[in-house]
Amino acid sequence: MGSVAFSCRSLGESCEWALVAPTEAEVLARAAEHLKCAHHVPDLSGELRTRLTAAIRPT
């Protein structure tokens, strides 16, 4: 089983934060925490969740 990757830049942010995780669920959880702390996004829902999910790439 491969891992997956995500970067904040893939959402159009000028942020260097990125991660590689074993599952999409872990990426979503960790990205939600980053967006909350660094970008003051209170929750990951609706269009943002859709955009984030689409930006996750296999490694």
PyMOL Python script that loads the backbone (N, CA, C, O; Angstrom):
from pymol import cmd

cmd.read_pdbstr("""\
ATOM      1  N   MET A   1       0.846  -1.186   0.000  1.00  0.00           N
ATOM      2  CA  MET A   1       0.000   0.000   0.000  1.00  0.00           C
ATOM      3  C   MET A   1       0.882   1.237   0.000  1.00  0.00           C
ATOM      4  O   MET A   1       1.786   1.352   0.828  1.00  0.00           O
ATOM      5  N   GLY A   2       0.634   2.161  -0.914  1.00  0.00           N
ATOM      6  CA  GLY A   2       1.424   3.371  -1.022  1.00  0.00           C
ATOM      7  C   GLY A   2       0.921   4.456  -0.097  1.00  0.00           C
ATOM      8  O   GLY A   2      -0.100   4.308   0.575  1.00  0.00           O
ATOM      9  N   SER A   3       1.645   5.524  -0.080  1.00  0.00           N
ATOM     10  CA  SER A   3       1.247   6.670   0.734  1.00  0.00           C
ATOM     11  C   SER A   3       0.674   7.759  -0.167  1.00  0.00           C
ATOM     12  O   SER A   3       0.710   7.657  -1.393  1.00  0.00           O
ATOM     13  N   VAL A   4       0.151   8.792   0.464  1.00  0.00           N
ATOM     14  CA  VAL A   4      -0.432   9.914  -0.262  1.00  0.00           C
ATOM     15  C   VAL A   4       0.176  11.216   0.243  1.00  0.00           C
ATOM     16  O   VAL A   4       0.688  11.286   1.361  1.00  0.00           O
ATOM     17  N   ALA A   5       0.113  12.243  -0.595  1.00  0.00           N
ATOM     18  CA  ALA A   5       0.739  13.520  -0.258  1.00  0.00           C
ATOM     19  C   ALA A   5      -0.226  14.664  -0.515  1.00  0.00           C
ATOM     20  O   ALA A   5      -1.146  14.570  -1.327  1.00  0.00           O
ATOM     21  N   PHE A   6       0.021  15.746   0.209  1.00  0.00           N
ATOM     22  CA  PHE A   6      -0.764  16.961   0.053  1.00  0.00           C
ATOM     23  C   PHE A   6       0.132  18.146   0.378  1.00  0.00           C
ATOM     24  O   PHE A   6       0.994  18.061   1.253  1.00  0.00           O
ATOM     25  N   SER A   7      -0.075  19.257  -0.333  1.00  0.00           N
ATOM     26  CA  SER A   7       0.624  20.495   0.010  1.00  0.00           C
ATOM     27  C   SER A   7      -0.383  21.638   0.009  1.00  0.00           C
ATOM     28  O   SER A   7      -1.336  21.646  -0.771  1.00  0.00           O
ATOM     29  N   CYS A   8      -0.161  22.581   0.874  1.00  0.00           N
ATOM     30  CA  CYS A   8      -1.038  23.742   0.976  1.00  0.00           C
ATOM     31  C   CYS A   8      -1.027  24.542  -0.333  1.00  0.00           C
ATOM     32  O   CYS A   8      -2.032  25.147  -0.706  1.00  0.00           O
ATOM     33  N   ARG A   9       0.104  24.538  -1.016  1.00  0.00           N
ATOM     34  CA  ARG A   9       0.205  25.244  -2.295  1.00  0.00           C
ATOM     35  C   ARG A   9      -0.801  24.726  -3.319  1.00  0.00           C
ATOM     36  O   ARG A   9      -1.245  25.479  -4.186  1.00  0.00           O
ATOM     37  N   SER A  10      -1.161  23.452  -3.225  1.00  0.00           N
ATOM     38  CA  SER A  10      -2.107  22.880  -4.186  1.00  0.00           C
ATOM     39  C   SER A  10      -3.501  23.493  -4.051  1.00  0.00           C
ATOM     40  O   SER A  10      -4.342  23.332  -4.935  1.00  0.00           O
ATOM     41  N   LEU A  11      -3.742  24.195  -2.940  1.00  0.00           N
ATOM     42  CA  LEU A  11      -5.011  24.910  -2.747  1.00  0.00           C
ATOM     43  C   LEU A  11      -4.878  26.382  -3.118  1.00  0.00           C
ATOM     44  O   LEU A  11      -5.813  27.163  -2.942  1.00  0.00           O
ATOM     45  N   GLY A  12      -3.712  26.753  -3.632  1.00  0.00           N
ATOM     46  CA  GLY A  12      -3.506  28.131  -4.039  1.00  0.00           C
ATOM     47  C   GLY A  12      -2.955  29.022  -2.943  1.00  0.00           C
ATOM     48  O   GLY A  12      -2.875  30.238  -3.113  1.00  0.00           O
ATOM     49  N   GLU A  13      -2.575  28.434  -1.823  1.00  0.00           N
ATOM     50  CA  GLU A  13      -2.002  29.207  -0.714  1.00  0.00           C
ATOM     51  C   GLU A  13      -0.513  29.436  -0.956  1.00  0.00           C
ATOM     52  O   GLU A  13       0.144  28.622  -1.605  1.00  0.00           O
ATOM     53  N   SER A  14       0.008  30.517  -0.448  1.00  0.00           N
ATOM     54  CA  SER A  14       1.453  30.758  -0.516  1.00  0.00           C
ATOM     55  C   SER A  14       2.088  30.235   0.768  1.00  0.00           C
ATOM     56  O   SER A  14       2.795  30.954   1.473  1.00  0.00           O
ATOM     57  N   CYS A  15       1.818  28.979   1.046  1.00  0.00           N
ATOM     58  CA  CYS A  15       2.248  28.313   2.268  1.00  0.00           C
ATOM     59  C   CYS A  15       3.068  27.087   1.868  1.00  0.00           C
ATOM     60  O   CYS A  15       2.678  26.345   0.966  1.00  0.00           O
ATOM     61  N   GLU A  16       4.182  26.878   2.525  1.00  0.00           N
ATOM     62  CA  GLU A  16       5.086  25.772   2.188  1.00  0.00           C
ATOM     63  C   GLU A  16       4.731  24.463   2.886  1.00  0.00           C
ATOM     64  O   GLU A  16       5.417  23.461   2.682  1.00  0.00           O
ATOM     65  N   TRP A  17       3.682  24.442   3.700  1.00  0.00           N
ATOM     66  CA  TRP A  17       3.333  23.249   4.467  1.00  0.00           C
ATOM     67  C   TRP A  17       2.936  22.108   3.538  1.00  0.00           C
ATOM     68  O   TRP A  17       2.155  22.300   2.607  1.00  0.00           O
ATOM     69  N   ALA A  18       3.470  20.938   3.791  1.00  0.00           N
ATOM     70  CA  ALA A  18       3.152  19.747   3.003  1.00  0.00           C
ATOM     71  C   ALA A  18       3.320  18.519   3.890  1.00  0.00           C
ATOM     72  O   ALA A  18       4.006  18.564   4.910  1.00  0.00           O
ATOM     73  N   LEU A  19       2.686  17.428   3.488  1.00  0.00           N
ATOM     74  CA  LEU A  19       2.845  16.204   4.247  1.00  0.00           C
ATOM     75  C   LEU A  19       2.660  14.992   3.360  1.00  0.00           C
ATOM     76  O   LEU A  19       2.035  15.053   2.301  1.00  0.00           O
ATOM     77  N   VAL A  20       3.221  13.891   3.823  1.00  0.00           N
ATOM     78  CA  VAL A  20       3.011  12.575   3.233  1.00  0.00           C
ATOM     79  C   VAL A  20       2.488  11.710   4.361  1.00  0.00           C
ATOM     80  O   VAL A  20       3.039  11.724   5.462  1.00  0.00           O
ATOM     81  N   ALA A  21       1.439  10.962   4.102  1.00  0.00           N
ATOM     82  CA  ALA A  21       0.821  10.124   5.125  1.00  0.00           C
ATOM     83  C   ALA A  21       0.414   8.794   4.493  1.00  0.00           C
ATOM     84  O   ALA A  21       0.317   8.693   3.270  1.00  0.00           O
ATOM     85  N   PRO A  22       0.178   7.784   5.310  1.00  0.00           N
ATOM     86  CA  PRO A  22      -0.178   6.478   4.760  1.00  0.00           C
ATOM     87  C   PRO A  22      -1.593   6.398   4.180  1.00  0.00           C
ATOM     88  O   PRO A  22      -1.864   5.562   3.319  1.00  0.00           O
ATOM     89  N   THR A  23      -2.493   7.265   4.650  1.00  0.00           N
ATOM     90  CA  THR A  23      -3.874   7.189   4.178  1.00  0.00           C
ATOM     91  C   THR A  23      -4.442   8.577   3.894  1.00  0.00           C
ATOM     92  O   THR A  23      -3.968   9.581   4.425  1.00  0.00           O
ATOM     93  N   GLU A  24      -5.464   8.610   3.047  1.00  0.00           N
ATOM     94  CA  GLU A  24      -6.164   9.856   2.757  1.00  0.00           C
ATOM     95  C   GLU A  24      -6.834  10.404   4.013  1.00  0.00           C
ATOM     96  O   GLU A  24      -6.869  11.617   4.220  1.00  0.00           O
ATOM     97  N   ALA A  25      -7.363   9.524   4.845  1.00  0.00           N
ATOM     98  CA  ALA A  25      -8.019   9.959   6.083  1.00  0.00           C
ATOM     99  C   ALA A  25      -7.044  10.709   6.992  1.00  0.00           C
ATOM    100  O   ALA A  25      -7.407  11.715   7.602  1.00  0.00           O
ATOM    101  N   GLU A  26      -5.807  10.218   7.079  1.00  0.00           N
ATOM    102  CA  GLU A  26      -4.816  10.904   7.912  1.00  0.00           C
ATOM    103  C   GLU A  26      -4.450  12.262   7.315  1.00  0.00           C
ATOM    104  O   GLU A  26      -4.292  13.241   8.045  1.00  0.00           O
ATOM    105  N   VAL A  27      -4.315  12.322   5.990  1.00  0.00           N
ATOM    106  CA  VAL A  27      -4.050  13.606   5.334  1.00  0.00           C
ATOM    107  C   VAL A  27      -5.161  14.591   5.662  1.00  0.00           C
ATOM    108  O   VAL A  27      -4.886  15.731   6.034  1.00  0.00           O
ATOM    109  N   LEU A  28      -6.414  14.166   5.530  1.00  0.00           N
ATOM    110  CA  LEU A  28      -7.545  15.054   5.815  1.00  0.00           C
ATOM    111  C   LEU A  28      -7.509  15.552   7.255  1.00  0.00           C
ATOM    112  O   LEU A  28      -7.730  16.738   7.502  1.00  0.00           O
ATOM    113  N   ALA A  29      -7.237  14.673   8.197  1.00  0.00           N
ATOM    114  CA  ALA A  29      -7.201  15.065   9.611  1.00  0.00           C
ATOM    115  C   ALA A  29      -6.068  16.052   9.888  1.00  0.00           C
ATOM    116  O   ALA A  29      -6.272  17.072  10.545  1.00  0.00           O
ATOM    117  N   ARG A  30      -4.879  15.743   9.384  1.00  0.00           N
ATOM    118  CA  ARG A  30      -3.729  16.620   9.640  1.00  0.00           C
ATOM    119  C   ARG A  30      -3.851  17.944   8.891  1.00  0.00           C
ATOM    120  O   ARG A  30      -3.474  18.993   9.413  1.00  0.00           O
ATOM    121  N   ALA A  31      -4.377  17.895   7.674  1.00  0.00           N
ATOM    122  CA  ALA A  31      -4.574  19.129   6.915  1.00  0.00           C
ATOM    123  C   ALA A  31      -5.628  20.004   7.573  1.00  0.00           C
ATOM    124  O   ALA A  31      -5.476  21.225   7.607  1.00  0.00           O
ATOM    125  N   ALA A  32      -6.693  19.408   8.096  1.00  0.00           N
ATOM    126  CA  ALA A  32      -7.726  20.174   8.792  1.00  0.00           C
ATOM    127  C   ALA A  32      -7.129  20.897   9.993  1.00  0.00           C
ATOM    128  O   ALA A  32      -7.457  22.056  10.247  1.00  0.00           O
ATOM    129  N   GLU A  33      -6.258  20.223  10.729  1.00  0.00           N
ATOM    130  CA  GLU A  33      -5.616  20.847  11.890  1.00  0.00           C
ATOM    131  C   GLU A  33      -4.695  21.988  11.442  1.00  0.00           C
ATOM    132  O   GLU A  33      -4.673  23.050  12.063  1.00  0.00           O
ATOM    133  N   HIS A  34      -3.944  21.767  10.372  1.00  0.00           N
ATOM    134  CA  HIS A  34      -3.066  22.831   9.852  1.00  0.00           C
ATOM    135  C   HIS A  34      -3.891  24.034   9.402  1.00  0.00           C
ATOM    136  O   HIS A  34      -3.568  25.171   9.747  1.00  0.00           O
ATOM    137  N   LEU A  35      -4.939  23.794   8.646  1.00  0.00           N
ATOM    138  CA  LEU A  35      -5.769  24.901   8.154  1.00  0.00           C
ATOM    139  C   LEU A  35      -6.400  25.685   9.306  1.00  0.00           C
ATOM    140  O   LEU A  35      -6.548  26.905   9.230  1.00  0.00           O
ATOM    141  N   LYS A  36      -6.766  24.982  10.359  1.00  0.00           N
ATOM    142  CA  LYS A  36      -7.349  25.632  11.537  1.00  0.00           C
ATOM    143  C   LYS A  36      -6.312  26.520  12.239  1.00  0.00           C
ATOM    144  O   LYS A  36      -6.591  27.674  12.566  1.00  0.00           O
ATOM    145  N   CYS A  37      -5.132  25.975  12.462  1.00  0.00           N
ATOM    146  CA  CYS A  37      -4.104  26.705  13.213  1.00  0.00           C
ATOM    147  C   CYS A  37      -3.416  27.786  12.386  1.00  0.00           C
ATOM    148  O   CYS A  37      -3.230  28.906  12.863  1.00  0.00           O
ATOM    149  N   ALA A  38      -3.041  27.464  11.167  1.00  0.00           N
ATOM    150  CA  ALA A  38      -2.230  28.386  10.372  1.00  0.00           C
ATOM    151  C   ALA A  38      -3.044  29.365   9.537  1.00  0.00           C
ATOM    152  O   ALA A  38      -2.596  30.479   9.264  1.00  0.00           O
ATOM    153  N   HIS A  39      -4.245  28.944   9.130  1.00  0.00           N
ATOM    154  CA  HIS A  39      -5.029  29.778   8.217  1.00  0.00           C
ATOM    155  C   HIS A  39      -6.381  30.192   8.791  1.00  0.00           C
ATOM    156  O   HIS A  39      -7.194  30.806   8.101  1.00  0.00           O
ATOM    157  N   HIS A  40      -6.614  29.855  10.045  1.00  0.00           N
ATOM    158  CA  HIS A  40      -7.828  30.247  10.767  1.00  0.00           C
ATOM    159  C   HIS A  40      -9.114  29.775  10.073  1.00  0.00           C
ATOM    160  O   HIS A  40     -10.121  30.481  10.052  1.00  0.00           O
ATOM    161  N   VAL A  41      -9.051  28.557   9.506  1.00  0.00           N
ATOM    162  CA  VAL A  41     -10.226  27.929   8.900  1.00  0.00           C
ATOM    163  C   VAL A  41     -10.859  27.061   9.988  1.00  0.00           C
ATOM    164  O   VAL A  41     -10.249  26.079  10.411  1.00  0.00           O
ATOM    165  N   PRO A  42     -12.060  27.395  10.450  1.00  0.00           N
ATOM    166  CA  PRO A  42     -12.637  26.706  11.606  1.00  0.00           C
ATOM    167  C   PRO A  42     -12.950  25.228  11.383  1.00  0.00           C
ATOM    168  O   PRO A  42     -12.815  24.432  12.313  1.00  0.00           O
ATOM    169  N   ASP A  43     -13.362  24.844  10.186  1.00  0.00           N
ATOM    170  CA  ASP A  43     -13.619  23.431   9.926  1.00  0.00           C
ATOM    171  C   ASP A  43     -13.458  23.126   8.444  1.00  0.00           C
ATOM    172  O   ASP A  43     -13.495  24.012   7.590  1.00  0.00           O
ATOM    173  N   LEU A  44     -13.281  21.861   8.177  1.00  0.00           N
ATOM    174  CA  LEU A  44     -13.064  21.387   6.818  1.00  0.00           C
ATOM    175  C   LEU A  44     -14.379  20.832   6.299  1.00  0.00           C
ATOM    176  O   LEU A  44     -14.716  19.673   6.542  1.00  0.00           O
ATOM    177  N   SER A  45     -15.113  21.664   5.586  1.00  0.00           N
ATOM    178  CA  SER A  45     -16.408  21.212   5.094  1.00  0.00           C
ATOM    179  C   SER A  45     -16.678  21.780   3.709  1.00  0.00           C
ATOM    180  O   SER A  45     -15.984  22.687   3.248  1.00  0.00           O
ATOM    181  N   GLY A  46     -17.678  21.242   3.065  1.00  0.00           N
ATOM    182  CA  GLY A  46     -18.146  21.765   1.787  1.00  0.00           C
ATOM    183  C   GLY A  46     -17.101  21.785   0.701  1.00  0.00           C
ATOM    184  O   GLY A  46     -16.373  20.814   0.498  1.00  0.00           O
ATOM    185  N   GLU A  47     -17.036  22.908   0.002  1.00  0.00           N
ATOM    186  CA  GLU A  47     -16.153  23.049  -1.150  1.00  0.00           C
ATOM    187  C   GLU A  47     -14.684  22.871  -0.775  1.00  0.00           C
ATOM    188  O   GLU A  47     -13.921  22.281  -1.539  1.00  0.00           O
ATOM    189  N   LEU A  48     -14.283  23.372   0.387  1.00  0.00           N
ATOM    190  CA  LEU A  48     -12.887  23.248   0.796  1.00  0.00           C
ATOM    191  C   LEU A  48     -12.502  21.781   0.946  1.00  0.00           C
ATOM    192  O   LEU A  48     -11.423  21.381   0.509  1.00  0.00           O
ATOM    193  N   ARG A  49     -13.352  20.989   1.547  1.00  0.00           N
ATOM    194  CA  ARG A  49     -13.067  19.553   1.696  1.00  0.00           C
ATOM    195  C   ARG A  49     -12.951  18.895   0.327  1.00  0.00           C
ATOM    196  O   ARG A  49     -12.074  18.057   0.113  1.00  0.00           O
ATOM    197  N   THR A  50     -13.828  19.266  -0.601  1.00  0.00           N
ATOM    198  CA  THR A  50     -13.791  18.720  -1.949  1.00  0.00           C
ATOM    199  C   THR A  50     -12.482  19.092  -2.641  1.00  0.00           C
ATOM    200  O   THR A  50     -11.847  18.247  -3.272  1.00  0.00           O
ATOM    201  N   ARG A  51     -12.083  20.352  -2.521  1.00  0.00           N
ATOM    202  CA  ARG A  51     -10.829  20.810  -3.131  1.00  0.00           C
ATOM    203  C   ARG A  51      -9.622  20.120  -2.518  1.00  0.00           C
ATOM    204  O   ARG A  51      -8.694  19.740  -3.231  1.00  0.00           O
ATOM    205  N   LEU A  52      -9.629  19.957  -1.199  1.00  0.00           N
ATOM    206  CA  LEU A  52      -8.520  19.298  -0.525  1.00  0.00           C
ATOM    207  C   LEU A  52      -8.428  17.833  -0.953  1.00  0.00           C
ATOM    208  O   LEU A  52      -7.340  17.340  -1.251  1.00  0.00           O
ATOM    209  N   THR A  53      -9.542  17.154  -0.984  1.00  0.00           N
ATOM    210  CA  THR A  53      -9.565  15.750  -1.389  1.00  0.00           C
ATOM    211  C   THR A  53      -9.033  15.596  -2.813  1.00  0.00           C
ATOM    212  O   THR A  53      -8.282  14.663  -3.101  1.00  0.00           O
ATOM    213  N   ALA A  54      -9.419  16.506  -3.695  1.00  0.00           N
ATOM    214  CA  ALA A  54      -8.956  16.444  -5.080  1.00  0.00           C
ATOM    215  C   ALA A  54      -7.464  16.726  -5.200  1.00  0.00           C
ATOM    216  O   ALA A  54      -6.835  16.298  -6.168  1.00  0.00           O
ATOM    217  N   ALA A  55      -6.892  17.431  -4.243  1.00  0.00           N
ATOM    218  CA  ALA A  55      -5.482  17.793  -4.288  1.00  0.00           C
ATOM    219  C   ALA A  55      -4.555  16.719  -3.706  1.00  0.00           C
ATOM    220  O   ALA A  55      -3.335  16.837  -3.820  1.00  0.00           O
ATOM    221  N   ILE A  56      -5.106  15.691  -3.093  1.00  0.00           N
ATOM    222  CA  ILE A  56      -4.300  14.605  -2.522  1.00  0.00           C
ATOM    223  C   ILE A  56      -3.792  13.745  -3.673  1.00  0.00           C
ATOM    224  O   ILE A  56      -4.556  13.338  -4.549  1.00  0.00           O
ATOM    225  N   ARG A  57      -2.497  13.479  -3.656  1.00  0.00           N
ATOM    226  CA  ARG A  57      -1.859  12.721  -4.724  1.00  0.00           C
ATOM    227  C   ARG A  57      -1.144  11.477  -4.165  1.00  0.00           C
ATOM    228  O   ARG A  57      -0.599  11.515  -3.062  1.00  0.00           O
ATOM    229  N   PRO A  58      -1.151  10.390  -4.927  1.00  0.00           N
ATOM    230  CA  PRO A  58      -0.356   9.222  -4.509  1.00  0.00           C
ATOM    231  C   PRO A  58       1.131   9.530  -4.627  1.00  0.00           C
ATOM    232  O   PRO A  58       1.543  10.337  -5.459  1.00  0.00           O
ATOM    233  N   THR A  59       1.927   8.882  -3.789  1.00  0.00           N
ATOM    234  CA  THR A  59       3.382   9.079  -3.862  1.00  0.00           C
ATOM    235  C   THR A  59       4.043   7.847  -4.416  1.00  0.00           C
ATOM    236  O   THR A  59       5.266   7.813  -4.556  1.00  0.00           O
TER     237      THR A  59
END
""", "prot")
cmd.dss("prot")
cmd.show_as("cartoon", "prot")
cmd.util.cbc("prot")
cmd.orient("prot")
